[in-house]
Amino acid sequence: MSTRLNRPHGLPEPLLQQLTSAREALLDVHKSLLDEERARYELTEGAINGSYHFLQLVIGDPWFAWLRPMSELIVAIDQLLASRQLVLPADAESLLDRSRALLTSARPGEAE
């Protein structure tokens, strides 16, 4: 039996699991942030009329722009995990590094 069948992305299993875990954690944080921002938006700007309207706001309204890097990172991880091509470990590690940087970046005025 080929190890390629066990690791469809060509990644070592520990790295694949790290990436999958990072994706799940990012999704949890992203959902929490979206829920909180939606509530803040509705208090300030008025009710959001359904899921489609909310999606359009998340994609295009400046209010939600600060969340887009996380959204884009989740999409990049999903694309890598869905790839049928051989994925280099460095590509997966780069996404993990981006995840760490995104979640641990100091805010302006804070020590790093």
C-alpha positions as a Markdown table, in Angstrom:
| # | Residue | x | y | z |
|---|---|---|---|---|
| 1 | Met | 0.0 | 0.0 | 0.0 |
| 2 | Ser | 1.3 | 3.4 | -1.0 |
| 3 | Thr | 1.8 | 6.2 | 1.6 |
| 4 | Arg | 0.3 | 8.5 | -1.1 |
| 5 | Leu | -3.1 | 6.9 | -0.4 |
| 6 | Asn | -2.7 | 7.7 | 3.4 |
| 7 | Arg | -1.5 | 11.2 | 2.7 |
| 8 | Pro | -3.6 | 12.5 | -0.2 |
| 9 | His | -1.8 | 15.9 | -0.2 |
| 10 | Gly | 1.7 | 14.5 | 0.0 |
| 11 | Leu | 2.1 | 16.0 | 3.4 |
| 12 | Pro | 3.4 | 14.2 | 6.5 |
| 13 | Glu | 0.5 | 13.2 | 8.7 |
| 14 | Pro | 1.5 | 15.4 | 11.6 |
| 15 | Leu | 1.7 | 18.4 | 9.4 |
| 16 | Leu | -1.7 | 17.6 | 7.8 |
| 17 | Gln | -3.2 | 17.3 | 11.2 |
| 18 | Gln | -1.7 | 20.6 | 12.3 |
| 19 | Leu | -3.1 | 22.3 | 9.3 |
| 20 | Thr | -6.6 | 20.7 | 9.8 |
| 21 | Ser | -6.5 | 21.7 | 13.5 |
| 22 | Ala | -5.5 | 25.3 | 12.6 |
| 23 | Arg | -8.3 | 25.5 | 10.1 |
| 24 | Glu | -10.9 | 24.4 | 12.7 |
| 25 | Ala | -9.5 | 26.9 | 15.3 |
| 26 | Leu | -9.6 | 29.7 | 12.7 |
| 27 | Leu | -13.2 | 28.8 | 11.8 |
| 28 | Asp | -14.2 | 28.9 | 15.4 |
| 29 | Val | -12.5 | 32.3 | 16.0 |
| 30 | His | -13.8 | 33.6 | 12.7 |
| 31 | Lys | -17.4 | 32.7 | 13.5 |
| 32 | Ser | -17.2 | 34.3 | 17.0 |
| 33 | Leu | -15.8 | 37.5 | 15.5 |
| 34 | Leu | -18.4 | 37.6 | 12.8 |
| 35 | Asp | -21.2 | 37.1 | 15.4 |
| 36 | Glu | -19.8 | 39.9 | 17.5 |
| 37 | Glu | -19.3 | 42.2 | 14.6 |
| 38 | Arg | -22.7 | 41.5 | 13.3 |
| 39 | Ala | -24.2 | 42.5 | 16.6 |
| 40 | Arg | -22.1 | 45.7 | 16.8 |
| 41 | Tyr | -23.0 | 46.5 | 13.2 |
| 42 | Glu | -26.7 | 46.1 | 13.8 |
| 43 | Leu | -26.6 | 48.3 | 16.9 |
| 44 | Thr | -24.9 | 51.1 | 14.9 |
| 45 | Glu | -26.2 | 50.7 | 11.3 |
| 46 | Gly | -29.5 | 48.8 | 11.8 |
| 47 | Ala | -30.8 | 45.3 | 11.1 |
| 48 | Ile | -29.2 | 43.0 | 8.6 |
| 49 | Asn | -31.9 | 41.6 | 6.4 |
| 50 | Gly | -30.9 | 37.9 | 6.1 |
| 51 | Ser | -27.9 | 35.8 | 5.4 |
| 52 | Tyr | -27.4 | 37.0 | 1.8 |
| 53 | His | -27.3 | 40.6 | 3.0 |
| 54 | Phe | -24.9 | 39.7 | 5.7 |
| 55 | Leu | -22.6 | 37.9 | 3.3 |
| 56 | Gln | -22.6 | 40.9 | 1.0 |
| 57 | Leu | -21.6 | 43.1 | 3.9 |
| 58 | Val | -18.8 | 40.7 | 5.0 |
| 59 | Ile | -17.5 | 40.6 | 1.5 |
| 60 | Gly | -17.7 | 44.3 | 0.6 |
| 61 | Asp | -18.5 | 46.6 | 3.5 |
| 62 | Pro | -15.6 | 48.5 | 5.1 |
| 63 | Trp | -17.0 | 47.7 | 8.5 |
| 64 | Phe | -15.9 | 44.0 | 8.1 |
| 65 | Ala | -12.7 | 44.6 | 6.2 |
| 66 | Trp | -10.5 | 43.8 | 9.2 |
| 67 | Leu | -11.9 | 40.2 | 9.1 |
| 68 | Arg | -11.0 | 39.6 | 5.5 |
| 69 | Pro | -7.4 | 38.4 | 6.1 |
| 70 | Met | -8.7 | 35.6 | 8.3 |
| 71 | Ser | -11.4 | 34.7 | 5.7 |
| 72 | Glu | -8.8 | 34.6 | 3.0 |
| 73 | Leu | -6.5 | 32.5 | 5.1 |
| 74 | Ile | -9.2 | 30.0 | 5.8 |
| 75 | Val | -10.0 | 29.8 | 2.0 |
| 76 | Ala | -6.2 | 29.3 | 1.3 |
| 77 | Ile | -6.1 | 26.4 | 3.8 |
| 78 | Asp | -9.3 | 24.9 | 2.3 |
| 79 | Gln | -7.8 | 25.1 | -1.2 |
| 80 | Leu | -4.6 | 23.4 | -0.1 |
| 81 | Leu | -6.5 | 20.6 | 1.7 |
| 82 | Ala | -8.8 | 20.1 | -1.3 |
| 83 | Ser | -5.9 | 20.0 | -3.8 |
| 84 | Arg | -5.5 | 16.9 | -5.8 |
| 85 | Gln | -1.9 | 17.9 | -6.6 |
| 86 | Leu | 1.2 | 17.2 | -4.6 |
| 87 | Val | 1.5 | 19.8 | -1.9 |
| 88 | Leu | 4.9 | 20.8 | -0.6 |
| 89 | Pro | 5.4 | 20.8 | 3.2 |
| 90 | Ala | 6.7 | 24.4 | 2.9 |
| 91 | Asp | 3.4 | 25.5 | 1.5 |
| 92 | Ala | 1.5 | 24.0 | 4.5 |
| 93 | Glu | 4.0 | 25.4 | 6.9 |
| 94 | Ser | 3.7 | 28.9 | 5.4 |
| 95 | Leu | -0.1 | 28.8 | 6.0 |
| 96 | Leu | 0.5 | 27.7 | 9.6 |
| 97 | Asp | 3.0 | 30.6 | 10.0 |
| 98 | Arg | 0.4 | 33.0 | 8.6 |
| 99 | Ser | -2.2 | 31.6 | 11.1 |
| 100 | Arg | 0.1 | 32.1 | 14.0 |
| 101 | Ala | 1.0 | 35.6 | 12.9 |
| 102 | Leu | -2.6 | 36.6 | 12.4 |
| 103 | Leu | -3.7 | 35.3 | 15.8 |
| 104 | Thr | -0.7 | 36.5 | 17.8 |
| 105 | Ser | 0.0 | 39.9 | 16.2 |
| 106 | Ala | 0.4 | 42.7 | 18.7 |
| 107 | Arg | -2.0 | 45.6 | 18.4 |
| 108 | Pro | -0.5 | 49.0 | 17.8 |
| 109 | Gly | 1.1 | 50.3 | 21.0 |
| 110 | Glu | 1.5 | 46.8 | 22.6 |
| 111 | Ala | 4.8 | 45.1 | 23.1 |
| 112 | Glu | 5.4 | 42.1 | 20.8 |
